[in-house]
Amino acid sequence: MMGEQSVVQEELFYGFSLERHVPSDHLLRAIARFVDLSAIRQHLAPRVSKLLHR
């Protein structure tokens, strides 16, 4: 089927910030100060980058 697409791409994507959705006094923020997640972040970085830049 050929023709003009009527889908607006902005509707397919949305911005989500975990920082804005987790309250500053949430227990996970207190725990995060004592847990080193840098290895996990480094391991996931290539995958997250690919997802964000599709």
Distance bins in CASP14 RR format, pairs under 12 A and 6 or more apart:
PFRMAT RR
TARGET T0000
AUTHOR 0000-0000-0000
RMODE 2
METHOD distances of the structure
MODEL  1
5 12 0 0 0 0 0 1 0 0 0 0 0
7 13 0 0 0 0 0 1 0 0 0 0 0
9 54 0 0 0 0 0 1 0 0 0 0 0
12 54 0 0 0 0 0 1 0 0 0 0 0
13 51 0 0 0 0 0 1 0 0 0 0 0
13 52 0 0 0 0 1 0 0 0 0 0 0
13 53 0 0 0 0 0 1 0 0 0 0 0
13 54 0 0 0 0 1 0 0 0 0 0 0
15 21 0 0 0 0 0 1 0 0 0 0 0
15 52 0 0 0 0 0 1 0 0 0 0 0
16 22 0 0 0 0 0 1 0 0 0 0 0
16 51 0 0 0 0 0 1 0 0 0 0 0
16 52 0 0 0 0 0 1 0 0 0 0 0
18 26 0 0 0 0 0 1 0 0 0 0 0
18 28 0 0 0 0 1 0 0 0 0 0 0
18 29 0 0 0 0 0 1 0 0 0 0 0
18 32 0 0 0 0 0 1 0 0 0 0 0
18 48 0 0 0 0 0 1 0 0 0 0 0
19 26 0 0 0 0 0 1 0 0 0 0 0
19 28 0 0 0 0 0 1 0 0 0 0 0
19 29 0 0 0 0 1 0 0 0 0 0 0
19 32 0 0 0 0 0 1 0 0 0 0 0
21 28 0 0 0 0 0 1 0 0 0 0 0
21 29 0 0 0 0 0 1 0 0 0 0 0
22 28 1 0 0 1 0 0 0 0 0 0 0
22 29 1 0 0 1 0 0 0 0 0 0 0
22 30 0 0 0 0 0 1 0 0 0 0 0
22 31 0 0 0 0 0 1 0 0 0 0 0
22 32 0 0 0 0 1 0 0 0 0 0 0
23 29 1 0 0 1 0 0 0 0 0 0 0
23 30 0 0 0 0 0 1 0 0 0 0 0
24 30 0 0 0 0 0 1 0 0 0 0 0
24 32 0 0 0 0 0 1 0 0 0 0 0
26 32 0 0 0 0 1 0 0 0 0 0 0
26 33 0 0 0 0 0 1 0 0 0 0 0
27 33 0 0 0 0 0 1 0 0 0 0 0
27 34 0 0 0 0 0 1 0 0 0 0 0
28 34 0 0 0 0 0 1 0 0 0 0 0
28 35 0 0 0 0 1 0 0 0 0 0 0
28 37 0 0 0 0 0 1 0 0 0 0 0
29 35 0 0 0 0 0 1 0 0 0 0 0
31 37 0 0 0 0 0 1 0 0 0 0 0
32 38 0 0 0 0 0 1 0 0 0 0 0
32 40 0 0 0 0 0 1 0 0 0 0 0
32 41 0 0 0 0 0 1 0 0 0 0 0
35 41 0 0 0 0 0 1 0 0 0 0 0
36 42 0 0 0 0 0 1 0 0 0 0 0
37 43 0 0 0 0 1 0 0 0 0 0 0
37 44 0 0 0 0 1 0 0 0 0 0 0
37 45 0 0 0 0 0 1 0 0 0 0 0
38 44 0 0 0 0 0 1 0 0 0 0 0
38 45 0 0 0 0 0 1 0 0 0 0 0
39 45 0 0 0 0 0 1 0 0 0 0 0
40 47 0 0 0 0 0 1 0 0 0 0 0
40 48 0 0 0 0 0 1 0 0 0 0 0
41 47 0 0 0 0 0 1 0 0 0 0 0
41 48 0 0 0 0 1 0 0 0 0 0 0
41 49 0 0 0 0 0 1 0 0 0 0 0
42 48 0 0 0 0 0 1 0 0 0 0 0
42 49 0 0 0 0 0 1 0 0 0 0 0
44 50 0 0 0 0 0 1 0 0 0 0 0
44 51 0 0 0 0 1 0 0 0 0 0 0
44 52 0 0 0 0 0 1 0 0 0 0 0
45 51 0 0 0 0 0 1 0 0 0 0 0
45 52 0 0 0 0 0 1 0 0 0 0 0
46 52 0 0 0 0 0 1 0 0 0 0 0
46 53 0 0 0 0 0 1 0 0 0 0 0
47 53 0 0 0 0 0 1 0 0 0 0 0
47 54 0 0 0 0 0 1 0 0 0 0 0
48 54 0 0 0 0 0 1 0 0 0 0 0
END
